[in-house]
Amino acid sequence: MANNGPGQSESADYAAQWPIPKFHFSVDLGCGGTASFSEVSGMNVESQITEYRFGDETNFTRAKMPGLKKYDNVTMKNGIFKGDMVFRDWYNKITMNTIERTDVKITLMDDKGGVLMLWTLKNAWPTRITVTDMKADGNEVAVETLELAHEGLTQTKGF
């Protein structure tokens, strides 16, 4: 490899050339510690479009402006363990317009456990729990799905 200059190592240059792998992550639900998940998806944000036309506009087009932000629900999947009721207990706290909301932190880590990226779901709460399907001839692990609604998604780079 070429000389990278003073203070730069070849391994640092090599690591900067490749995208971050996505398989080493953790989730802090904020309501009972860190949970292990096999998959996290739906961390999407969209700015809705507001169209407007001035009354004296000579063009027959509308101006497009950014409107409210829209956040998709985040879906998390994990294996079911005997006696594990953390999600169900959290979900069962829902009553008419009342729920325990928490900030959920999703951390993407490097091979040594260092934080590469951190996403925070603001005021998250469980909106759906889906239990695994069952098959007499299957040999897969039982997986449940937790869907979280939230009021905002922020992303922070590693520390």
KAJO-V614484 format. One record per residue. N is the residue number from 0. RES is the residue in one letter. SS is DSSP state (alpha for helix, beta for strand, coil for the rest). PHI is phi as a letter, one per 30 degrees, with the letter a starting at -180 (* if undefined). PSI is psi in whole degrees, 0 to 359 (999 if undefined). Layout:
n:N res:RES ss:SS phi:PHI psi:PSI
n:N res:RES ss:SS phi:PHI psi:PSI
This chain:
n:0 res:M ss:coil phi:* psi:158
n:1 res:A ss:coil phi:d psi:159
n:2 res:N ss:coil phi:d psi:129
n:3 res:N ss:coil phi:c psi:3
n:4 res:G ss:coil phi:j psi:173
n:5 res:P ss:coil phi:d psi:135
n:6 res:G ss:coil phi:i psi:358
n:7 res:Q ss:coil phi:c psi:132
n:8 res:S ss:coil phi:c psi:161
n:9 res:E ss:alpha phi:d psi:325
n:10 res:S ss:alpha phi:d psi:325
n:11 res:A ss:alpha phi:d psi:321
n:12 res:D ss:alpha phi:d psi:319
n:13 res:Y ss:alpha phi:d psi:317
n:14 res:A ss:alpha phi:d psi:328
n:15 res:A ss:alpha phi:d psi:345
n:16 res:Q ss:coil phi:d psi:346
n:17 res:W ss:coil phi:c psi:146
n:18 res:P ss:coil phi:d psi:161
n:19 res:I ss:coil phi:d psi:131
n:20 res:P ss:coil phi:d psi:153
n:21 res:K ss:coil phi:c psi:9
n:22 res:F ss:coil phi:c psi:352
n:23 res:H ss:coil phi:c psi:99
n:24 res:F ss:beta phi:b psi:162
n:25 res:S ss:beta phi:b psi:159
n:26 res:V ss:beta phi:b psi:124
n:27 res:D ss:beta phi:c psi:109
n:28 res:L ss:coil phi:d psi:345
n:29 res:G ss:coil phi:i psi:357
n:30 res:C ss:coil phi:b psi:15
n:31 res:G ss:coil phi:l psi:31
n:32 res:G ss:coil phi:i psi:192
n:33 res:T ss:beta phi:d psi:138
n:34 res:A ss:beta phi:c psi:151
n:35 res:S ss:coil phi:c psi:129
n:36 res:F ss:coil phi:b psi:150
n:37 res:S ss:coil phi:c psi:342
n:38 res:E ss:beta phi:a psi:139
n:39 res:V ss:beta phi:b psi:129
n:40 res:S ss:beta phi:b psi:164
n:41 res:G ss:coil phi:j psi:17
n:42 res:M ss:coil phi:d psi:69
n:43 res:N ss:coil phi:c psi:146
n:44 res:V ss:beta phi:b psi:143
n:45 res:E ss:beta phi:b psi:137
n:46 res:S ss:beta phi:c psi:118
n:47 res:Q ss:beta phi:d psi:151
n:48 res:I ss:beta phi:c psi:131
n:49 res:T ss:beta phi:c psi:122
n:50 res:E ss:beta phi:c psi:140
n:51 res:Y ss:beta phi:b psi:144
n:52 res:R ss:coil phi:b psi:126
n:53 res:F ss:coil phi:d psi:146
n:54 res:G ss:coil phi:d psi:331
n:55 res:D ss:coil phi:c psi:16
n:56 res:E ss:coil phi:d psi:130
n:57 res:T ss:coil phi:d psi:337
n:58 res:N ss:coil phi:d psi:147
n:59 res:F ss:coil phi:c psi:50
n:60 res:T ss:coil phi:b psi:164
n:61 res:R ss:coil phi:c psi:149
n:62 res:A ss:beta phi:d psi:142
n:63 res:K ss:beta phi:c psi:126
n:64 res:M ss:beta phi:b psi:153
n:65 res:P ss:beta phi:d psi:137
n:66 res:G ss:beta phi:c psi:215
n:67 res:L ss:beta phi:d psi:150
n:68 res:K ss:beta phi:d psi:145
n:69 res:K ss:beta phi:b psi:129
n:70 res:Y ss:beta phi:c psi:131
n:71 res:D ss:coil phi:d psi:156
n:72 res:N ss:coil phi:d psi:146
n:73 res:V ss:beta phi:c psi:131
n:74 res:T ss:beta phi:c psi:132
n:75 res:M ss:beta phi:b psi:137
n:76 res:K ss:beta phi:b psi:139
n:77 res:N ss:beta phi:a psi:162
n:78 res:G ss:beta phi:d psi:147
n:79 res:I ss:coil phi:d psi:131
n:80 res:F ss:coil phi:c psi:148
n:81 res:K ss:coil phi:e psi:127
n:82 res:G ss:coil phi:i psi:359
n:83 res:D ss:coil phi:d psi:112
n:84 res:M ss:coil phi:b psi:19
n:85 res:V ss:alpha phi:e psi:310
n:86 res:F ss:alpha phi:d psi:316
n:87 res:R ss:alpha phi:d psi:319
n:88 res:D ss:alpha phi:d psi:318
n:89 res:W ss:alpha phi:d psi:314
n:90 res:Y ss:alpha phi:d psi:322
n:91 res:N ss:coil phi:d psi:350
n:92 res:K ss:coil phi:d psi:354
n:93 res:I ss:coil phi:d psi:125
n:94 res:T ss:beta phi:b psi:183
n:95 res:M ss:coil phi:e psi:108
n:96 res:N ss:coil phi:h psi:23
n:97 res:T ss:beta phi:b psi:130
n:98 res:I ss:coil phi:a psi:150
n:99 res:E ss:coil phi:d psi:109
n:100 res:R ss:coil phi:c psi:141
n:101 res:T ss:beta phi:b psi:161
n:102 res:D ss:beta phi:d psi:120
n:103 res:V ss:beta phi:c psi:131
n:104 res:K ss:beta phi:c psi:126
n:105 res:I ss:beta phi:c psi:119
n:106 res:T ss:beta phi:c psi:127
n:107 res:L ss:beta phi:c psi:127
n:108 res:M ss:beta phi:c psi:160
n:109 res:D ss:coil phi:d psi:184
n:110 res:D ss:coil phi:d psi:344
n:111 res:K ss:coil phi:c psi:3
n:112 res:G ss:coil phi:j psi:5
n:113 res:G ss:coil phi:d psi:147
n:114 res:V ss:beta phi:d psi:124
n:115 res:L ss:beta phi:c psi:316
n:116 res:M ss:beta phi:b psi:149
n:117 res:L ss:beta phi:b psi:126
n:118 res:W ss:beta phi:c psi:138
n:119 res:T ss:beta phi:b psi:125
n:120 res:L ss:beta phi:c psi:117
n:121 res:K ss:beta phi:d psi:132
n:122 res:N ss:beta phi:h psi:49
n:123 res:A ss:beta phi:d psi:151
n:124 res:W ss:beta phi:a psi:151
n:125 res:P ss:beta phi:d psi:126
n:126 res:T ss:beta phi:c psi:341
n:127 res:R ss:beta phi:a psi:140
n:128 res:I ss:beta phi:b psi:127
n:129 res:T ss:beta phi:c psi:124
n:130 res:V ss:coil phi:d psi:154
n:131 res:T ss:coil phi:e psi:154
n:132 res:D ss:coil phi:d psi:159
n:133 res:M ss:coil phi:b psi:135
n:134 res:K ss:coil phi:b psi:131
n:135 res:A ss:coil phi:d psi:332
n:136 res:D ss:coil phi:c psi:9
n:137 res:G ss:coil phi:c psi:163
n:138 res:N ss:coil phi:b psi:26
n:139 res:E ss:coil phi:d psi:164
n:140 res:V ss:coil phi:d psi:143
n:141 res:A ss:coil phi:d psi:126
n:142 res:V ss:beta phi:b psi:134
n:143 res:E ss:beta phi:c psi:154
n:144 res:T ss:beta phi:c psi:131
n:145 res:L ss:beta phi:c psi:126
n:146 res:E ss:beta phi:c psi:127
n:147 res:L ss:beta phi:c psi:131
n:148 res:A ss:beta phi:c psi:151
n:149 res:H ss:coil phi:a psi:171
n:150 res:E ss:coil phi:c psi:15
n:151 res:G ss:coil phi:l psi:150
n:152 res:L ss:beta phi:b psi:120
n:153 res:T ss:beta phi:c psi:150
n:154 res:Q ss:beta phi:b psi:135
n:155 res:T ss:beta phi:b psi:142
n:156 res:K ss:beta phi:d psi:167
n:157 res:G ss:coil phi:e psi:164
n:158 res:F ss:coil phi:c psi:999
